[in-house]
Amino acid sequence: MCTLTALVILTSGAVDLMSGEMLTESAGSVLVSDAFAGVFGSAGSAFIALAILLFAFSTVLWWKFAVRSTQRSTGHISLLSPA
């Protein structure tokens, strides 16, 4: 996914390939969304929005698993965990 993102940003015209300077004021996820929209149309922005949503959801699930796993292996139950 990272290589695809870099290629889309570089081919979208957001970066001057000779100097490496940004040709747009966008940065971060807005830059990625604009680049995908420029290359793939409105489906590009929708794809990036869905990808960010799924990444955030999977991160929350992973942290919950990691905390539970650590609690089980150490025998330590946090005050913040539900009974």
HELIX and SHEET records of a PDB file:
HELIX    1   1 CYS A    2  THR A   11  1                                  10    
HELIX    2   2 GLY A   28  PHE A   40  1                                  13    
HELIX    3   3 SER A   42  THR A   74  1                                  33    
END                                                                             
